[in-house]
Amino acid sequence: MTRKAAHLRETAAVETGRHPSAEELRWERETLGPALAKIPEHPVGGATGVNRDEGGNARFTTISGAPVRRLYTEADLPEDWAANQATYLGMPGEPPYTRGIHPTGYRGRMWTMRQFSGFASPEETNLRYKYLLAGGAGGLSVAFDLPTLMGCDSDDAQSEGEVGKCGVAIDSIDDMERLFAGIPLESTTVSMTINSPAAVLWAMYLVVAERQGAEWARVSGTLQNDILKEYIAQKEYLYPPAPSMRLVVDTLEFAARRTPTFNPISISGYHIREAGSTAVQELAFTLYDGVEYVEWALRRGLAVEDFAPRLSFFFNAHNDFFEEIAKYRAARKIWYRVMRERFGAQQARSQWMRFHTQTAGVSLTAQQPMNNIARVAIQALAAVLGGTQSLHTDAFDEALALPTEEAAQIALRTQQILAYESGVANVIDALGGSYFVEKLTLEMEQGAFGYFGKLDGMGGMVKAIEGGYPQKEIAEASYAYQRAVEASEKILVGVNKYTIEEPAPETLYIGESVRDAQTQKLKTLRAERSGETVRSTLDALRRAAATEPEATRDGVSAANTMPFLLDCVRARATLGEICAAFRDVYGGWQEA
């Protein structure tokens, strides 16, 4: 077969059942063929994800490795596409919500502009929050340090060298109160990226709101609280999967009864993608995690309409522009089908996929860090065109250290320029109807449901995690991508192409003084509080944790741990003490 014929074969017959029109075939013969004979497609060029197949032809892929044709036409869509627009697309604000959950898109409400921030002490982070709010941020997103994420107090031996380094240190209700001093929680939406000890930090947050005089029913925000993705990707878990799931359901139940405007969980694909998954794996594992949470809540006795409207999601925005947009569009459609067909949800809000997006930290490079501004802008644009409800844009220096004030401001200004200067907020689902985007959206949906079938066959996500299945899938995808980068089949500007020598930029430095200050605060707290009250509340928490919650539809289960956590927090028990009480009952867990 001639080179020209081989190139034409890629267009005409790469997919079984694809039937190009006479006009497309004429174009291939008369226009494409002569062009390829003069200038063959280059295996790398300037495009991401290009190499050659076994026949020597140029092969283009998405960043996830999915093949990409040179041209998409009506022939790439199902034959009944034109006759069944309502099934495939629908209209904005109507099922299946492919085009968005709101009829007016961003014309009625702009996405919430959040900046993920937290470093050093609660007092220092509080100043950064006030700086961001004064600069136009629409909400706050709390980054906690590693000891807090792992349920350790700052003076714990395991915390040495980590206090305040990758986020803010929170040891007690006193620290949480310092974190939000002067920030009214009844009128500020706050997202907290915390998982294994999520219920403890949420209890602290609610008590701070209580001390401010705020009504819990009017406090809004989001708790990440997604323990399944910790076992799958981020590995910051404390207890075995089953009791950890019980704690998550406790928060879902408590929120349904006591905090109706607060999202008690943000089911997160972000960290799954950061661990090296493909876009389809991020989509499938995240949504199936959602399926698992719904099933556990139903087993508790909750009605689906009681908690489903408060479920939220959190996705990554990576570099492959169209692949990411298709992922968000497919996510809404899949979740609608799952909630309606699998769980029988009738209310529209129970069928909505509401999600936050963060630009891909793993895509940021320490080399030529100013290039990251461009990467973040492209990723943020994909999230907006995909219909995100809120957005965090990474700072350009985050591959080196926690962001400086200047870098954080540039990240926020990136969102504001998109919102108010680019015009992209004026149109709903601007890329809807694009042959390429619609084809990618369908492939995302099909790929995700393929994973759903496998996970169902394993008995659900908890069983799959215990068997190591999602972990293995992500590890293999991550390895394949890294090999492609090292072979320069995937180009990273400034890393494996267009490299230069450059001086190290100034970064934010967090010293050990933070741990010293937090340790002193803990000494003062323990001297001031009632030790007897702390012991009593912790004992009550252990008893509740050891008791199986009774199914309920009318109120919170008697053994729901949230009321007991609130008592511990009010008594000024520390994070480490509370997490240790749970460990006394549940033990720890090691991945197979």
VEXROKOL-331725 format. One record per residue (C-alpha): residue number from 0; residue in three letters; x, y, z. Coordinates in nm, 3 decimals. Layout:
BEGIN
resi, resn, x, y, z
NUM, ALA, X, Y, Z
...
END
This chain:
BEGIN
resi, resn, x, y, z
0, MET, 0.000, 0.000, 0.000
1, THR, 0.137, 0.343, -0.090
2, ARG, 0.202, 0.607, 0.176
3, LYS, -0.080, 0.816, 0.031
4, ALA, -0.323, 0.522, 0.046
5, ALA, -0.220, 0.437, 0.401
6, HIS, -0.292, 0.791, 0.517
7, LEU, -0.630, 0.787, 0.348
8, ARG, -0.712, 0.455, 0.513
9, GLU, -0.676, 0.621, 0.853
10, THR, -0.956, 0.860, 0.769
11, ALA, -1.194, 0.630, 0.586
12, ALA, -1.185, 0.302, 0.771
13, VAL, -1.039, 0.347, 1.119
14, GLU, -1.374, 0.265, 1.281
15, THR, -1.603, -0.025, 1.201
16, GLY, -1.943, 0.100, 1.092
17, ARG, -1.831, 0.450, 1.002
18, HIS, -1.978, 0.554, 0.667
19, PRO, -1.821, 0.874, 0.532
20, SER, -2.032, 1.084, 0.301
21, ALA, -1.961, 1.119, -0.069
22, GLU, -1.839, 1.473, -0.001
23, GLU, -1.590, 1.352, 0.261
24, LEU, -1.460, 1.083, 0.028
25, ARG, -1.423, 1.340, -0.251
26, TRP, -1.228, 1.570, -0.015
27, GLU, -0.997, 1.284, 0.081
28, ARG, -0.929, 1.199, -0.282
29, GLU, -0.899, 1.545, -0.432
30, THR, -0.767, 1.765, -0.151
31, LEU, -0.627, 1.558, 0.136
32, GLY, -0.440, 1.302, -0.074
33, PRO, -0.229, 1.554, -0.272
34, ALA, -0.157, 1.750, 0.048
35, LEU, -0.030, 1.441, 0.232
36, ALA, 0.185, 1.346, -0.066
37, LYS, 0.362, 1.682, -0.037
38, ILE, 0.370, 1.720, 0.343
39, PRO, 0.317, 1.398, 0.541
40, GLU, 0.182, 1.435, 0.893
41, HIS, 0.472, 1.464, 1.135
42, PRO, 0.504, 1.216, 1.422
43, VAL, 0.582, 1.485, 1.682
44, GLY, 0.569, 1.837, 1.535
45, GLY, 0.425, 2.085, 1.780
46, ALA, 0.118, 1.880, 1.868
47, THR, 0.074, 1.693, 2.194
48, GLY, 0.039, 1.317, 2.172
49, VAL, 0.164, 1.232, 1.825
50, ASN, 0.362, 0.920, 1.731
51, ARG, 0.350, 0.650, 1.464
52, ASP, 0.149, 0.330, 1.441
53, GLU, 0.286, -0.009, 1.335
54, GLY, 0.240, 0.086, 0.969
55, GLY, 0.451, 0.398, 1.006
56, ASN, 0.156, 0.636, 0.988
57, ALA, 0.136, 0.939, 1.214
58, ARG, -0.088, 0.860, 1.511
59, PHE, -0.249, 1.137, 1.712
60, THR, -0.395, 1.078, 2.058
61, THR, -0.545, 1.268, 2.346
62, ILE, -0.333, 1.313, 2.656
63, SER, -0.502, 0.997, 2.788
64, GLY, -0.391, 0.798, 2.484
65, ALA, -0.727, 0.779, 2.305
66, PRO, -0.688, 0.795, 1.924
67, VAL, -0.789, 1.118, 1.751
68, ARG, -0.893, 1.135, 1.386
69, ARG, -0.784, 1.426, 1.170
70, LEU, -1.143, 1.519, 1.085
71, TYR, -1.479, 1.456, 1.246
72, THR, -1.804, 1.469, 1.057
73, GLU, -2.163, 1.355, 1.097
74, ALA, -2.039, 1.006, 1.008
75, ASP, -1.872, 0.985, 1.351
76, LEU, -2.202, 1.019, 1.536
77, PRO, -2.474, 0.754, 1.580
78, GLU, -2.710, 0.719, 1.287
79, ASP, -3.006, 0.831, 1.500
80, TRP, -2.825, 1.140, 1.629
81, ALA, -3.027, 1.395, 1.437
82, ALA, -3.360, 1.231, 1.521
83, ASN, -3.285, 1.189, 1.895
84, GLN, -3.130, 1.518, 2.006
85, ALA, -3.336, 1.516, 2.325
86, THR, -3.187, 1.180, 2.427
87, TYR, -2.826, 1.262, 2.343
88, LEU, -2.815, 1.630, 2.431
89, GLY, -3.134, 1.784, 2.562
90, MET, -3.156, 2.155, 2.629
91, PRO, -2.980, 2.347, 2.906
92, GLY, -3.154, 2.292, 3.238
93, GLU, -3.331, 1.979, 3.109
94, PRO, -3.247, 1.606, 3.111
95, PRO, -3.003, 1.453, 3.040
96, TYR, -2.820, 1.777, 3.134
97, THR, -2.539, 1.724, 2.884
98, ARG, -2.560, 2.095, 2.806
99, GLY, -2.574, 2.209, 3.169
100, ILE, -2.800, 2.200, 3.472
101, HIS, -2.903, 2.567, 3.456
102, PRO, -3.121, 2.710, 3.176
103, THR, -2.924, 3.036, 3.168
104, GLY, -2.570, 2.901, 3.215
105, TYR, -2.340, 3.174, 3.346
106, ARG, -2.570, 3.451, 3.223
107, GLY, -2.774, 3.409, 3.541
108, ARG, -2.497, 3.315, 3.785
109, MET, -2.122, 3.321, 3.733
110, TRP, -1.920, 3.026, 3.856
111, THR, -1.783, 3.064, 4.211
112, MET, -1.419, 3.170, 4.200
113, ARG, -1.238, 2.986, 4.479
114, GLN, -0.871, 2.987, 4.562
115, PHE, -0.736, 2.682, 4.745
116, SER, -0.524, 2.827, 5.020
117, GLY, -0.374, 2.738, 5.354
118, PHE, -0.025, 2.755, 5.498
119, ALA, 0.162, 2.788, 5.827
120, SER, -0.057, 2.900, 6.117
121, PRO, -0.432, 2.971, 6.126
122, GLU, -0.354, 3.339, 6.186
123, GLU, -0.136, 3.367, 5.873
124, THR, -0.387, 3.183, 5.658
125, ASN, -0.665, 3.406, 5.790
126, LEU, -0.477, 3.707, 5.652
127, ARG, -0.442, 3.536, 5.312
128, TYR, -0.816, 3.463, 5.308
129, LYS, -0.900, 3.826, 5.373
130, TYR, -0.657, 3.925, 5.096
131, LEU, -0.828, 3.688, 4.851
132, LEU, -1.179, 3.800, 4.947
133, ALA, -1.079, 4.164, 4.908
134, GLY, -0.940, 4.076, 4.563
135, GLY, -1.271, 3.938, 4.442
136, ALA, -1.268, 3.568, 4.540
137, GLY, -1.626, 3.443, 4.570
138, GLY, -1.552, 3.170, 4.823
139, LEU, -1.273, 3.010, 5.025
140, SER, -1.115, 2.667, 4.990
141, VAL, -0.909, 2.541, 5.284
142, ALA, -0.584, 2.351, 5.234
143, PHE, -0.481, 2.161, 5.548
144, ASP, -0.129, 2.050, 5.632
145, LEU, -0.029, 1.683, 5.627
146, PRO, -0.056, 1.622, 6.004
147, THR, -0.413, 1.757, 5.998
148, LEU, -0.497, 1.541, 5.695
149, MET, -0.363, 1.238, 5.883
150, GLY, -0.543, 1.317, 6.210
151, CYS, -0.230, 1.413, 6.407
152, ASP, -0.177, 1.706, 6.642
153, SER, 0.111, 1.939, 6.564
154, ASP, 0.309, 1.823, 6.868
155, ASP, 0.281, 1.455, 6.766
156, ALA, 0.620, 1.297, 6.686
157, GLN, 0.484, 1.196, 6.343
158, SER, 0.416, 1.563, 6.261
159, GLU, 0.777, 1.674, 6.282
160, GLY, 0.891, 1.855, 5.969
161, GLU, 0.540, 1.880, 5.821
162, VAL, 0.349, 2.131, 6.034
163, GLY, 0.210, 2.412, 5.820
164, LYS, 0.411, 2.306, 5.515
165, CYS, 0.147, 2.200, 5.261
166, GLY, -0.148, 2.371, 5.424
167, VAL, -0.271, 2.522, 5.748
168, ALA, -0.227, 2.345, 6.083
169, ILE, -0.555, 2.288, 6.270
170, ASP, -0.534, 2.113, 6.607
171, SER, -0.849, 2.225, 6.788
172, ILE, -1.163, 2.438, 6.785
173, ASP, -0.943, 2.729, 6.893
174, ASP, -0.740, 2.702, 6.571
175, MET, -1.054, 2.678, 6.358
176, GLU, -1.186, 2.992, 6.525
177, ARG, -0.858, 3.174, 6.452
178, LEU, -0.873, 3.058, 6.091
179, PHE, -1.208, 3.229, 6.031
180, ALA, -1.173, 3.527, 6.264
181, GLY, -1.354, 3.823, 6.110
182, ILE, -1.500, 3.610, 5.828
183, PRO, -1.878, 3.562, 5.865
184, LEU, -1.954, 3.198, 5.792
185, GLU, -2.324, 3.259, 5.735
186, SER, -2.242, 3.466, 5.425
187, THR, -1.916, 3.304, 5.305
188, THR, -1.909, 2.969, 5.127
189, VAL, -1.616, 2.757, 5.240
190, SER, -1.483, 2.436, 5.089
191, MET, -1.263, 2.215, 5.306
192, THR, -1.030, 1.962, 5.145
193, ILE, -1.019, 1.703, 5.421
194, ASN, -1.109, 1.336, 5.407
195, SER, -1.033, 1.076, 5.672
196, PRO, -1.081, 1.321, 5.964
197, ALA, -1.345, 1.518, 5.768
198, ALA, -1.623, 1.474, 6.023
199, VAL, -1.397, 1.612, 6.298
200, LEU, -1.301, 1.924, 6.104
201, TRP, -1.662, 1.978, 6.001
202, ALA, -1.770, 1.960, 6.364
203, MET, -1.511, 2.228, 6.444
204, TYR, -1.641, 2.441, 6.158
205, LEU, -2.002, 2.413, 6.275
206, VAL, -1.907, 2.506, 6.631
207, VAL, -1.724, 2.815, 6.503
208, ALA, -2.038, 2.910, 6.308
209, GLU, -2.237, 2.850, 6.627
210, ARG, -2.005, 3.082, 6.822
211, GLN, -2.048, 3.348, 6.552
212, GLY, -2.424, 3.332, 6.603
213, ALA, -2.485, 3.179, 6.261
214, GLU, -2.775, 2.942, 6.202
215, TRP, -2.654, 2.605, 6.076
216, ALA, -2.945, 2.593, 5.832
217, ARG, -2.801, 2.900, 5.658
218, VAL, -2.435, 2.798, 5.653
219, SER, -2.324, 2.684, 5.308
220, GLY, -2.007, 2.525, 5.181
221, THR, -1.860, 2.189, 5.092
222, LEU, -1.676, 1.917, 5.281
223, GLN, -1.462, 1.693, 5.061
224, ASN, -1.512, 1.387, 5.284
225, ASP, -1.441, 1.140, 4.999
226, ILE, -1.267, 0.848, 5.164
227, LEU, -1.291, 0.611, 4.868
228, LYS, -1.056, 0.817, 4.651
229, GLU, -0.808, 0.813, 4.939
230, TYR, -0.781, 0.436, 4.913
231, ILE, -0.774, 0.461, 4.534
232, ALA, -0.528, 0.746, 4.486
233, GLN, -0.416, 0.985, 4.758
234, LYS, -0.356, 0.728, 5.036
235, GLU, -0.441, 0.956, 5.330
236, TYR, -0.666, 0.711, 5.513
237, LEU, -0.675, 0.624, 5.883
238, TYR, -0.923, 0.337, 5.930
239, PRO, -1.043, 0.035, 5.727
240, PRO, -1.283, 0.104, 5.439
241, ALA, -1.608, -0.018, 5.600
242, PRO, -1.596, 0.191, 5.922
243, SER, -1.466, 0.487, 5.720
244, MET, -1.774, 0.458, 5.498
245, ARG, -1.990, 0.450, 5.812
246, LEU, -1.844, 0.788, 5.918
247, VAL, -1.918, 0.935, 5.575
248, VAL, -2.279, 0.819, 5.594
249, ASP, -2.304, 0.974, 5.942
250, THR, -2.221, 1.311, 5.787
251, LEU, -2.467, 1.260, 5.499
252, GLU, -2.742, 1.177, 5.745
253, PHE, -2.659, 1.467, 5.978
254, ALA, -2.641, 1.716, 5.692
255, ALA, -2.978, 1.603, 5.554
256, ARG, -3.139, 1.682, 5.891
257, ARG, -2.941, 1.976, 6.029
258, THR, -2.748, 2.162, 5.756
259, PRO, -2.968, 2.163, 5.444
260, THR, -2.755, 2.411, 5.246
261, PHE, -2.417, 2.251, 5.317
262, ASN, -2.269, 1.986, 5.086
263, PRO, -2.139, 1.711, 5.316
264, ILE, -1.934, 1.541, 5.045
265, SER, -1.744, 1.636, 4.730
266, ILE, -1.683, 1.314, 4.542
267, SER, -1.341, 1.374, 4.398
268, GLY, -1.181, 1.270, 4.073
269, TYR, -0.914, 1.534, 4.110
270, HIS, -0.672, 1.319, 4.307
271, ILE, -0.746, 1.015, 4.091
272, ARG, -0.629, 1.215, 3.789
273, GLU, -0.331, 1.357, 3.979
274, ALA, -0.225, 0.997, 4.053
275, GLY, -0.196, 0.936, 3.678
276, SER, -0.535, 0.810, 3.561
277, THR, -0.676, 0.872, 3.217
278, ALA, -0.973, 1.105, 3.174
279, VAL, -1.210, 0.808, 3.136
280, GLN, -1.074, 0.644, 3.453
281, GLU, -1.114, 0.970, 3.645
282, LEU, -1.473, 0.994, 3.524
283, ALA, -1.564, 0.630, 3.584
284, PHE, -1.405, 0.581, 3.926
285, THR, -1.534, 0.914, 4.056
286, LEU, -1.894, 0.854, 3.951
287, TYR, -1.886, 0.496, 4.072
288, ASP, -1.759, 0.622, 4.408
289, GLY, -2.076, 0.832, 4.407
290, VAL, -2.281, 0.519, 4.337
291, GLU, -2.119, 0.350, 4.637
292, TYR, -2.198, 0.641, 4.871
293, VAL, -2.561, 0.647, 4.756
294, GLU, -2.599, 0.273, 4.815
295, TRP, -2.452, 0.294, 5.165
296, ALA, -2.680, 0.588, 5.251
297, LEU, -2.985, 0.397, 5.127
298, ARG, -2.887, 0.100, 5.341
299, ARG, -2.881, 0.336, 5.640
300, GLY, -3.247, 0.411, 5.566
301, LEU, -3.215, 0.755, 5.410
302, ALA, -3.447, 0.838, 5.123
303, VAL, -3.258, 0.928, 4.806
304, GLU, -3.433, 1.265, 4.774
305, ASP, -3.320, 1.354, 5.129
306, PHE, -2.949, 1.359, 5.053
307, ALA, -2.890, 1.338, 4.677
308, PRO, -2.943, 1.714, 4.616
309, ARG, -2.645, 1.786, 4.842
310, LEU, -2.401, 1.549, 4.672
311, SER, -2.133, 1.738, 4.482
312, PHE, -1.833, 1.642, 4.271
313, PHE, -1.479, 1.765, 4.214
314, PHE, -1.291, 1.717, 3.887
315, ASN, -0.947, 1.785, 3.748
316, ALA, -0.891, 2.015, 3.450
317, HIS, -0.595, 1.879, 3.255
318, ASN, -0.419, 2.001, 2.942
319, ASP, -0.614, 1.824, 2.668
320, PHE, -0.872, 2.094, 2.603
321, PHE, -1.144, 1.902, 2.416
322, GLU, -1.105, 1.581, 2.614
323, GLU, -1.168, 1.769, 2.937
324, ILE, -1.478, 1.947, 2.803
325, ALA, -1.620, 1.615, 2.685
326, LYS, -1.550, 1.464, 3.028
327, TYR, -1.759, 1.726, 3.209
328, ARG, -2.046, 1.698, 2.961
329, ALA, -2.047, 1.318, 2.989
330, ALA, -2.035, 1.338, 3.370
331, ARG, -2.366, 1.524, 3.388
332, LYS, -2.534, 1.283, 3.148
333, ILE, -2.404, 0.971, 3.326
334, TRP, -2.503, 1.094, 3.673
335, TYR, -2.852, 1.180, 3.550
336, ARG, -2.893, 0.827, 3.414
337, VAL, -2.753, 0.668, 3.730
338, MET, -2.977, 0.865, 3.966
339, ARG, -3.291, 0.820, 3.757
340, GLU, -3.249, 0.463, 3.635
341, ARG, -3.049, 0.298, 3.913
342, PHE, -3.182, 0.482, 4.218
343, GLY, -3.521, 0.611, 4.103
344, ALA, -3.456, 0.976, 4.192
345, GLN, -3.747, 1.189, 4.073
346, GLN, -3.653, 1.542, 4.175
347, ALA, -3.439, 1.736, 3.928
348, ARG, -3.193, 1.845, 4.199
349, SER, -3.135, 1.480, 4.289
350, GLN, -3.038, 1.412, 3.927
351, TRP, -2.803, 1.709, 3.884
352, MET, -2.429, 1.670, 3.858
353, ARG, -2.292, 1.977, 4.040
354, PHE, -1.914, 2.003, 4.039
355, HIS, -1.612, 2.207, 4.133
356, THR, -1.301, 2.204, 3.915
357, GLN, -0.936, 2.264, 3.993
358, THR, -0.668, 2.303, 3.730
359, ALA, -0.419, 2.018, 3.718
360, GLY, -0.144, 2.055, 3.974
361, VAL, 0.035, 1.755, 3.824
362, SER, 0.065, 1.942, 3.492
363, LEU, 0.261, 2.229, 3.648
364, THR, 0.634, 2.226, 3.587
365, ALA, 0.917, 2.347, 3.805
366, GLN, 1.106, 2.424, 3.483
367, GLN, 1.011, 2.763, 3.335
368, PRO, 0.730, 2.805, 3.591
369, MET, 0.586, 3.113, 3.420
370, ASN, 0.469, 2.878, 3.143
371, ASN, 0.223, 2.744, 3.398
372, ILE, 0.016, 3.062, 3.367
373, ALA, -0.069, 2.961, 3.010
374, ARG, -0.141, 2.602, 3.111
375, VAL, -0.374, 2.713, 3.389
376, ALA, -0.560, 2.953, 3.159
377, ILE, -0.624, 2.675, 2.903
378, GLN, -0.737, 2.432, 3.172
379, ALA, -0.965, 2.692, 3.333
380, LEU, -1.120, 2.771, 2.995
381, ALA, -1.197, 2.402, 2.945
382, ALA, -1.366, 2.388, 3.286
383, VAL, -1.579, 2.692, 3.205
384, LEU, -1.680, 2.565, 2.861
385, GLY, -1.762, 2.234, 3.029
386, GLY, -2.001, 2.409, 3.269
387, THR, -1.832, 2.394, 3.610
388, GLN, -2.013, 2.549, 3.909
389, SER, -1.697, 2.663, 4.083
390, LEU, -1.332, 2.682, 3.992
391, HIS, -0.987, 2.701, 4.148
392, THR, -0.694, 2.807, 3.934
393, ASP, -0.348, 2.693, 4.042
394, ALA, -0.071, 2.944, 4.097
395, PHE, 0.225, 2.927, 3.859
396, ASP, 0.477, 2.855, 4.137
397, GLU, 0.299, 2.559, 4.298
398, ALA, 0.539, 2.304, 4.150
399, LEU, 0.804, 2.467, 4.368
400, ALA, 0.628, 2.569, 4.689
401, LEU, 0.305, 2.703, 4.833
402, PRO, 0.197, 3.007, 4.627
403, THR, 0.315, 3.357, 4.698
404, GLU, 0.057, 3.638, 4.720
405, GLU, 0.153, 3.759, 4.371
406, ALA, 0.112, 3.412, 4.221
407, ALA, -0.223, 3.362, 4.395
408, GLN, -0.347, 3.694, 4.263
409, ILE, -0.246, 3.608, 3.904
410, ALA, -0.437, 3.279, 3.937
411, LEU, -0.749, 3.461, 4.055
412, ARG, -0.715, 3.728, 3.783
413, THR, -0.702, 3.445, 3.525
414, GLN, -1.056, 3.347, 3.624
415, GLN, -1.175, 3.705, 3.627
416, ILE, -1.039, 3.771, 3.277
417, LEU, -1.216, 3.459, 3.152
418, ALA, -1.539, 3.570, 3.317
419, TYR, -1.545, 3.936, 3.219
420, GLU, -1.323, 3.981, 2.914
421, SER, -1.328, 3.664, 2.703
422, GLY, -1.700, 3.641, 2.624
423, VAL, -1.714, 3.268, 2.704
424, ALA, -1.971, 3.320, 2.979
425, ASN, -2.221, 3.464, 2.732
426, VAL, -2.315, 3.135, 2.562
427, ILE, -2.435, 2.806, 2.710
428, ASP, -2.240, 2.497, 2.596
429, ALA, -2.068, 2.686, 2.315
430, LEU, -1.910, 2.367, 2.174
431, GLY, -2.229, 2.162, 2.181
432, GLY, -2.294, 2.016, 1.838
433, SER, -1.927, 1.999, 1.745
434, TYR, -1.877, 1.661, 1.579
435, PHE, -1.549, 1.614, 1.766
436, VAL, -1.678, 1.716, 2.109
437, GLU, -1.997, 1.513, 2.073
438, LYS, -1.800, 1.206, 1.965
439, LEU, -1.561, 1.244, 2.260
440, THR, -1.857, 1.289, 2.496
441, LEU, -2.014, 0.965, 2.373
442, GLU, -1.682, 0.779, 2.405
443, MET, -1.643, 0.908, 2.761
444, GLU, -1.991, 0.788, 2.850
445, GLN, -1.936, 0.445, 2.696
446, GLY, -1.596, 0.405, 2.860
447, ALA, -1.731, 0.498, 3.202
448, PHE, -2.022, 0.254, 3.182
449, GLY, -1.775, -0.014, 3.075
450, TYR, -1.592, 0.036, 3.405
451, PHE, -1.925, 0.041, 3.590
452, GLY, -1.998, -0.309, 3.465
453, LYS, -1.663, -0.438, 3.588
454, LEU, -1.704, -0.273, 3.931
455, ASP, -2.058, -0.408, 3.968
456, GLY, -1.921, -0.754, 3.894
457, MET, -1.667, -0.714, 4.176
458, GLY, -1.939, -0.629, 4.429
459, GLY, -1.890, -0.251, 4.440
460, MET, -1.607, -0.006, 4.493
461, VAL, -1.515, -0.107, 4.848
462, LYS, -1.462, -0.467, 4.734
463, ALA, -1.271, -0.345, 4.425
464, ILE, -1.043, -0.131, 4.644
465, GLU, -0.975, -0.421, 4.879
466, GLY, -0.874, -0.623, 4.573
467, GLY, -0.654, -0.342, 4.438
468, TYR, -0.837, -0.306, 4.105
469, PRO, -0.867, 0.073, 4.060
470, GLN, -0.520, 0.124, 4.205
471, LYS, -0.372, -0.112, 3.945
472, GLU, -0.560, 0.052, 3.656
473, ILE, -0.432, 0.397, 3.753
474, ALA, -0.075, 0.275, 3.807
475, GLU, -0.066, 0.124, 3.459
476, ALA, -0.205, 0.442, 3.298
477, SER, 0.044, 0.658, 3.487
478, TYR, 0.333, 0.436, 3.378
479, ALA, 0.224, 0.449, 3.013
480, TYR, 0.206, 0.829, 3.020
481, GLN, 0.546, 0.865, 3.186
482, ARG, 0.705, 0.638, 2.926
483, ALA, 0.551, 0.852, 2.651
484, VAL, 0.697, 1.169, 2.807
485, GLU, 1.041, 1.014, 2.843
486, ALA, 1.028, 0.899, 2.479
487, SER, 0.918, 1.253, 2.375
488, GLU, 0.598, 1.111, 2.230
489, LYS, 0.421, 1.352, 2.464
490, ILE, 0.574, 1.698, 2.468
491, LEU, 0.606, 1.903, 2.786
492, VAL, 0.728, 2.249, 2.693
493, GLY, 1.033, 2.340, 2.897
494, VAL, 1.078, 1.982, 3.022
495, ASN, 1.154, 1.756, 2.725
496, LYS, 1.148, 2.026, 2.454
497, TYR, 1.244, 2.396, 2.441
498, THR, 1.450, 2.373, 2.759
499, ILE, 1.665, 2.659, 2.893
500, GLU, 1.890, 2.732, 3.187
501, GLU, 1.713, 2.954, 3.439
502, PRO, 1.761, 3.091, 3.791
503, ALA, 1.544, 2.960, 4.073
504, PRO, 1.250, 3.195, 4.146
505, GLU, 1.161, 3.327, 4.489
506, THR, 0.918, 3.102, 4.674
507, LEU, 0.722, 3.100, 4.998
508, TYR, 0.918, 2.935, 5.281
509, ILE, 0.756, 2.784, 5.591
510, GLY, 0.997, 2.726, 5.878
511, GLU, 0.979, 2.513, 6.191
512, SER, 0.857, 2.807, 6.401
513, VAL, 0.500, 2.712, 6.309
514, ARG, 0.530, 2.380, 6.490
515, ASP, 0.678, 2.552, 6.795
516, ALA, 0.388, 2.800, 6.805
517, GLN, 0.124, 2.529, 6.758
518, THR, 0.284, 2.317, 7.030
519, GLN, 0.266, 2.608, 7.273
520, LYS, -0.101, 2.664, 7.187
521, LEU, -0.173, 2.298, 7.261
522, LYS, 0.000, 2.323, 7.601
523, THR, -0.213, 2.625, 7.688
524, LEU, -0.533, 2.455, 7.568
525, ARG, -0.471, 2.141, 7.773
526, ALA, -0.401, 2.349, 8.082
527, GLU, -0.719, 2.556, 8.046
528, ARG, -0.980, 2.294, 7.952
529, SER, -1.155, 2.042, 8.175
530, GLY, -0.971, 1.712, 8.137
531, GLU, -1.263, 1.525, 8.290
532, THR, -1.508, 1.669, 8.035
533, VAL, -1.274, 1.579, 7.750
534, ARG, -1.240, 1.220, 7.872
535, SER, -1.616, 1.189, 7.915
536, THR, -1.696, 1.314, 7.566
537, LEU, -1.429, 1.094, 7.408
538, ASP, -1.564, 0.788, 7.590
539, ALA, -1.915, 0.868, 7.464
540, LEU, -1.776, 0.900, 7.112
541, ARG, -1.610, 0.556, 7.139
542, ARG, -1.938, 0.399, 7.249
543, ALA, -2.126, 0.558, 6.959
544, ALA, -1.858, 0.452, 6.709
545, ALA, -1.882, 0.093, 6.837
546, THR, -2.262, 0.088, 6.799
547, GLU, -2.428, 0.006, 6.468
548, PRO, -2.646, 0.303, 6.365
549, GLU, -3.013, 0.220, 6.338
550, ALA, -3.191, 0.287, 6.010
551, THR, -3.401, 0.601, 6.028
552, ARG, -3.609, 0.823, 5.806
553, ASP, -3.734, 1.073, 6.061
554, GLY, -3.419, 1.190, 6.231
555, VAL, -3.052, 1.128, 6.298
556, SER, -2.961, 0.776, 6.413
557, ALA, -2.902, 0.743, 6.785
558, ALA, -2.545, 0.624, 6.723
559, ASN, -2.463, 0.883, 6.455
560, THR, -2.120, 1.007, 6.558
561, MET, -2.171, 1.372, 6.457
562, PRO, -2.350, 1.487, 6.777
563, PHE, -2.079, 1.317, 6.984
564, LEU, -1.807, 1.483, 6.776
565, LEU, -1.967, 1.821, 6.837
566, ASP, -1.957, 1.753, 7.213
567, CYS, -1.587, 1.660, 7.191
568, VAL, -1.509, 1.975, 6.996
569, ARG, -1.700, 2.198, 7.238
570, ALA, -1.501, 2.036, 7.522
571, ARG, -1.183, 2.138, 7.329
572, ALA, -1.063, 1.786, 7.258
573, THR, -0.790, 1.799, 6.995
574, LEU, -0.797, 1.654, 6.647
575, GLY, -0.538, 1.392, 6.742
576, GLU, -0.731, 1.285, 7.053
577, ILE, -1.057, 1.245, 6.860
578, CYS, -0.897, 1.049, 6.576
579, ALA, -0.723, 0.826, 6.830
580, ALA, -1.062, 0.752, 6.989
581, PHE, -1.192, 0.630, 6.653
582, ARG, -0.873, 0.424, 6.606
583, ASP, -0.937, 0.257, 6.942
584, VAL, -1.263, 0.123, 6.797
585, TYR, -1.183, 0.070, 6.428
586, GLY, -0.809, 0.004, 6.420
587, GLY, -0.590, 0.098, 6.123
588, TRP, -0.563, -0.038, 5.770
589, GLN, -0.282, -0.138, 5.537
590, GLU, -0.329, -0.163, 5.161
591, ALA, -0.283, -0.511, 5.019
END
